[in-house]
Each structure stands twice: as structure tokens, then as C-alpha cells.
Amino acid sequence: MTRKSGGRPRHNLITYIKFLKKDNAGGKDRQCVCMVCDEVLKDNAIPIINKKERIKKHLQNCEHFWNKYGQEAAKILQDCDDEEIPSAKRIHIDG
């Protein structure tokens, strides 16, 4: 998956979150909210920082996510672990 702006490709959990508007210009981390929590809790959904590890942790503990996706939720989280991409700093090319 390529992006026009370069950098890392998006993680596969992006389909289960909704981005929030960036409030402060100085903040580097973009916040998001779990789409299922947003459907169920509306304005009371707690924002998460858009980092794969934090989103995964939230989804693992989110009862609304597990209620909606059931057994498929385990596969979604498993697939997240399988997509690990090596860091550019650790890639060694011989030759």
C-alpha cells in the first residue's frame, strides 16, 4: 500500500476507527474514536491516539466491538499482528 506523502502505510485497524478534528495545531498525534463506540455511546465515546498499539489495546478491551463482530473480532486483531512491517532502519541490503 503506497501513499503519496511517503512514510509508513496505514495499519489495517484504520477501518474500525473514525478520525476526530485536530483541536490544537501543536499536537502531533491525531486522535480518533472507535466506530462501534461512536455508534453506541455517541458523544461519550473516549478518544484514542491514532497509533496501532493503542487502537489494538482499545479494541481488545472494547465490549461494544466484541458484541458487534463476535468471533470475527479475534481474526481482525490477529491479522493486525501479521502485518508487521520492518523498520527502514533495520533493513539490511547485501550486495
C-alpha positions as a Python dict, from the first residue, in 0.01 Angstrom:
ca = {
    (1, 'M'): (0, 0, 0),
    (2, 'T'): (162, 323, -110),
    (3, 'R'): (86, 674, -1),
    (4, 'K'): (152, 996, -188),
    (5, 'S'): (307, 1164, 115),
    (6, 'G'): (551, 880, 185),
    (7, 'G'): (607, 734, 529),
    (8, 'R'): (456, 418, 668),
    (9, 'P'): (150, 255, 515),
    (10, 'R'): (-173, 272, 715),
    (11, 'H'): (-246, -15, 952),
    (12, 'N'): (-544, -243, 891),
    (13, 'L'): (-729, -123, 1203),
    (14, 'I'): (-797, 210, 1030),
    (15, 'T'): (-1130, 75, 903),
    (16, 'Y'): (-1260, 43, 1261),
    (17, 'I'): (-1188, 400, 1373),
    (18, 'K'): (-1314, 747, 1292),
    (19, 'F'): (-1077, 1044, 1295),
    (20, 'L'): (-1158, 1347, 1508),
    (21, 'K'): (-1085, 1704, 1409),
    (22, 'K'): (-747, 1823, 1526),
    (23, 'D'): (-806, 2078, 1802),
    (24, 'N'): (-457, 2206, 1878),
    (25, 'A'): (-212, 2284, 1599),
    (26, 'G'): (88, 2198, 1818),
    (27, 'G'): (-22, 1842, 1892),
    (28, 'K'): (147, 1584, 1673),
    (29, 'D'): (-75, 1286, 1745),
    (30, 'R'): (-409, 1267, 1567),
    (31, 'Q'): (-698, 1144, 1779),
    (32, 'C'): (-965, 901, 1673),
    (33, 'V'): (-1257, 712, 1822),
    (34, 'C'): (-1370, 352, 1783),
    (35, 'M'): (-1654, 347, 1527),
    (36, 'V'): (-1856, 98, 1731),
    (37, 'C'): (-1819, 304, 2049),
    (38, 'D'): (-1921, 610, 1848),
    (39, 'E'): (-2239, 429, 1733),
    (40, 'V'): (-2329, 306, 2081),
    (41, 'L'): (-2202, 581, 2313),
    (42, 'K'): (-2239, 880, 2074),
    (43, 'D'): (-2073, 1184, 2239),
    (44, 'N'): (-1948, 982, 2539),
    (45, 'A'): (-1701, 776, 2333),
    (46, 'I'): (-1347, 818, 2464),
    (47, 'P'): (-1086, 940, 2209),
    (48, 'I'): (-777, 730, 2135),
    (49, 'I'): (-446, 842, 1987),
    (50, 'N'): (-411, 706, 1634),
    (51, 'K'): (-134, 456, 1698),
    (52, 'K'): (-177, 92, 1606),
    (53, 'E'): (-80, -33, 1953),
    (54, 'R'): (-329, 195, 2131),
    (55, 'I'): (-613, 117, 1891),
    (56, 'K'): (-548, -256, 1921),
    (57, 'K'): (-547, -235, 2302),
    (58, 'H'): (-877, -46, 2296),
    (59, 'L'): (-1038, -297, 2058),
    (60, 'Q'): (-918, -591, 2268),
    (61, 'N'): (-1095, -443, 2571),
    (62, 'C'): (-1396, -288, 2395),
    (63, 'E'): (-1713, -482, 2476),
    (64, 'H'): (-1906, -299, 2202),
    (65, 'F'): (-1652, -411, 1939),
    (66, 'W'): (-1671, -774, 2057),
    (67, 'N'): (-2053, -765, 2068),
    (68, 'K'): (-2072, -637, 1711),
    (69, 'Y'): (-1804, -855, 1550),
    (70, 'G'): (-1809, -1165, 1775),
    (71, 'Q'): (-1565, -1434, 1658),
    (72, 'E'): (-1455, -1216, 1366),
    (73, 'A'): (-1306, -971, 1618),
    (74, 'A'): (-1036, -1222, 1715),
    (75, 'K'): (-940, -1266, 1349),
    (76, 'I'): (-930, -887, 1295),
    (77, 'L'): (-689, -845, 1586),
    (78, 'Q'): (-483, -1148, 1474),
    (79, 'D'): (-448, -1003, 1124),
    (80, 'C'): (-319, -683, 1282),
    (81, 'D'): (-25, -877, 1430),
    (82, 'D'): (52, -1046, 1097),
    (83, 'E'): (103, -721, 905),
    (84, 'E'): (422, -616, 1084),
    (85, 'I'): (647, -417, 852),
    (86, 'P'): (1017, -392, 931),
    (87, 'S'): (1153, -52, 1018),
    (88, 'A'): (1359, 116, 746),
    (89, 'K'): (1642, 145, 996),
    (90, 'R'): (1659, -232, 1033),
    (91, 'I'): (1651, -331, 667),
    (92, 'H'): (1990, -456, 551),
    (93, 'I'): (2055, -498, 181),
    (94, 'D'): (2356, -711, 95),
    (95, 'G'): (2529, -654, -230),
}
